[in-house]
Amino acid sequence: MASRDEWLAGARPRTLPAAAAPVLVGTGAAAALGSASLPRALLALGVALALQVGVNYANDYSDGVRGTDLNRVGPIRLTASRAAAPGQVRIAAMAFLTLGAALGLWLVILSGHPWLLFVGALALAAAWFYTGGSKPYGYLGLGEVGVFLFFGLFAVLGTTYTQAGRVSWIAIVGAVAIGMLASALLMANNLRDIPTDALNGKLTLAVRIGDRKARWCYAVFLGVPILLGAICAIQQPWSLLVLLIALPTGIAASAVLIGARGRALVPILATTAQLELAFAVLLTIGLWA
């Protein structure tokens, strides 16, 4: 029976900034349109956090029953380590995904745009079939595409739209930037796991393109968003605040480019998540100002 600390570790709290960041930027873009709503922003945050924890448990379950996680480096895997029964982890995943769906339904009702239910259904399907089902897209090298769409474009633009009823070019630029940062987080994770993923037939993008190209992809995913955030200064000058994280971003990218691997990539994952959250906070302040 897994302890409370093991369940908490299995939820992978270090990934939660990837859920909060798009809501912050989406709300900042809504504020720039003069239509920010704190209650709707909090609901969107609840949806994002619940789905993030749900997908983490779903991945733990699906990878665990496939045997992919047996020799992983990093946070505890509840299923693979047998700290919790597979059925328990699956129930936890479904519980959080259901919570996210319920909060999303509430948000859609408040916004008055029922067609957003279709987007929500796509997000739930993406959460489960990343590593679940007979042909998970995460095993086909499409994980970064899914993350870019659902933790970038859909999350940021959906947050803005539910508050403002429309989106702006700033929201689109911010969505692309956040999507790339979320992809950097996944790339760092998959870069660390190239040896075990390759052995287990999990053909992530990092496995497909190889170690060297995966490192350059990480650097691009991490660096380009700084430029995109600065572009928002055309309309919102305080968006230049994102340049404050240019140095730590460069340090993280350099650490990966010079060859950090294995356990040395674990702190890089935490740093990447922190940089994404810092970027979101700074850009949101800039858009709100």
Summary of the structure (lengths in Angstrom):
residues: 289
radius of gyration: 18.3
end to end distance: 49.3
largest distance: 54.8
contacts: 1065
relative contact order: 0.14
helix: 79%
strand: 0%
